[in-house]
Amino acid sequence: NYLHHQDDIKTLIEGLKILKQILVTKTMKSMSAQLNNLFFPGCEGYNFFSDDYLECYVRHLTLT
């Protein structure tokens, strides 16, 4: 059962944070790469890109 253990969620959240760091590199900026800054439906009650928001996000979007 994926996302059953809290470490699974923490790992995905850390991955999203790494992605955010990659997006501010010179190369990614040159391609105008950026995060979609729209709130994911169902996660609007959290501060954008907070750990709680990211947990909500991965719980809604993670598929096998």
Residue frames as qw, qx, qy, qz and C-alpha x, y, z in Angstrom:
[[0.000, 0.891, 0.454, 0.000, 0.00, 0.00, 0.00],
 [0.464, 0.297, -0.017, 0.834, 1.81, 3.12, -1.20],
 [0.113, -0.549, 0.085, -0.824, 1.73, 6.29, 0.91],
 [0.735, -0.510, -0.438, -0.088, 0.86, 4.12, 3.90],
 [0.684, -0.377, -0.224, 0.582, 4.02, 5.04, 5.76],
 [0.050, -0.963, -0.087, 0.251, 4.75, 8.69, 6.58],
 [0.446, -0.480, 0.484, 0.580, 8.29, 8.28, 5.20],
 [0.453, 0.395, 0.664, 0.445, 6.77, 7.70, 1.74],
 [0.087, 0.932, 0.343, 0.078, 5.04, 11.06, 1.91],
 [0.359, -0.829, 0.186, 0.385, 8.13, 12.80, 3.30],
 [0.556, -0.131, 0.582, 0.579, 10.23, 11.42, 0.44],
 [0.335, 0.631, 0.568, 0.409, 7.81, 12.76, -2.18],
 [0.124, -0.974, -0.164, 0.096, 7.65, 16.15, -0.45],
 [0.470, -0.623, 0.361, 0.510, 11.45, 16.36, -0.41],
 [0.518, 0.201, 0.627, 0.546, 11.48, 15.48, -4.11],
 [0.173, 0.857, 0.428, 0.229, 9.10, 18.35, -4.86],
 [0.301, -0.909, 0.070, 0.280, 11.33, 20.71, -2.89],
 [0.544, -0.284, 0.528, 0.587, 14.33, 19.57, -4.93],
 [0.396, 0.559, 0.592, 0.424, 12.32, 20.18, -8.09],
 [0.041, -0.974, -0.220, 0.037, 11.59, 23.71, -6.90],
 [0.430, -0.707, 0.325, 0.458, 15.34, 24.30, -6.43],
 [0.545, 0.078, 0.631, 0.547, 16.09, 22.93, -9.90],
 [0.288, 0.779, 0.516, 0.211, 13.55, 25.29, -11.45],
 [0.105, -0.978, 0.006, 0.182, 15.51, 28.36, -10.31],
 [0.651, -0.263, 0.414, 0.579, 18.72, 27.29, -12.04],
 [0.071, 0.547, -0.323, -0.769, 20.00, 29.36, -14.94],
 [0.004, 0.021, -0.876, -0.482, 19.21, 26.63, -17.45],
 [0.032, 0.534, 0.842, -0.067, 15.64, 26.14, -16.31],
 [0.057, 0.719, 0.227, -0.655, 15.07, 29.89, -16.14],
 [0.012, 0.373, -0.542, -0.753, 16.33, 30.19, -19.72],
 [0.107, -0.210, -0.891, -0.389, 13.53, 27.80, -20.73],
 [0.403, -0.294, 0.015, -0.867, 10.98, 29.75, -18.65],
 [0.552, -0.229, -0.802, 0.007, 10.30, 26.63, -16.59],
 [0.212, -0.310, 0.406, -0.833, 8.19, 27.33, -13.53],
 [0.049, 0.243, 0.920, -0.303, 5.78, 25.75, -11.09],
 [0.242, -0.562, -0.558, -0.560, 2.09, 26.07, -11.72],
 [0.064, 0.090, -0.525, 0.844, 1.10, 28.49, -8.95],
 [0.603, -0.288, -0.249, -0.701, -2.59, 27.59, -9.00],
 [0.448, -0.280, 0.715, -0.459, -3.85, 25.81, -5.92],
 [0.243, -0.020, -0.937, -0.251, -4.68, 22.17, -6.48],
 [0.606, -0.375, -0.231, -0.662, -8.42, 21.57, -5.88],
 [0.845, -0.394, -0.361, -0.027, -8.95, 20.27, -2.36],
 [0.705, -0.150, -0.257, 0.644, -5.70, 21.78, -1.05],
 [0.104, 0.731, 0.126, 0.662, -6.72, 25.44, -0.97],
 [0.583, -0.788, -0.130, -0.147, -6.81, 25.49, 2.84],
 [0.799, -0.350, 0.062, 0.485, -3.02, 25.21, 3.08],
 [0.031, -0.853, 0.278, 0.441, -0.26, 27.74, 2.44],
 [0.794, 0.583, -0.152, -0.076, 1.04, 27.18, -1.07],
 [0.661, 0.472, -0.526, 0.252, 4.05, 24.84, -1.16],
 [0.427, -0.566, 0.555, -0.436, 4.01, 24.29, 2.61],
 [0.000, 0.186, -0.982, 0.037, 4.62, 20.72, 3.79],
 [0.435, 0.317, 0.700, -0.469, 0.89, 20.37, 4.54],
 [0.564, 0.606, -0.089, -0.554, -0.01, 21.62, 1.06],
 [0.313, 0.487, -0.773, -0.257, 2.49, 19.26, -0.56],
 [0.217, -0.008, 0.951, -0.220, 1.16, 16.32, 1.45],
 [0.557, 0.490, 0.416, -0.526, -2.36, 17.13, 0.27],
 [0.455, 0.649, -0.393, -0.466, -1.04, 17.44, -3.30],
 [0.158, 0.354, -0.913, -0.128, 0.79, 14.10, -3.33],
 [0.361, 0.153, 0.849, -0.354, -2.13, 12.30, -1.71],
 [0.588, 0.582, 0.244, -0.506, -4.38, 13.53, -4.53],
 [0.522, 0.713, -0.340, -0.322, -1.98, 13.03, -7.44],
 [0.142, -0.469, 0.869, 0.062, 0.15, 10.00, -6.64],
 [0.890, 0.207, -0.020, -0.405, -0.82, 7.04, -8.80],
 [0.625, -0.313, 0.690, 0.190, 0.62, 3.62, -9.46]]
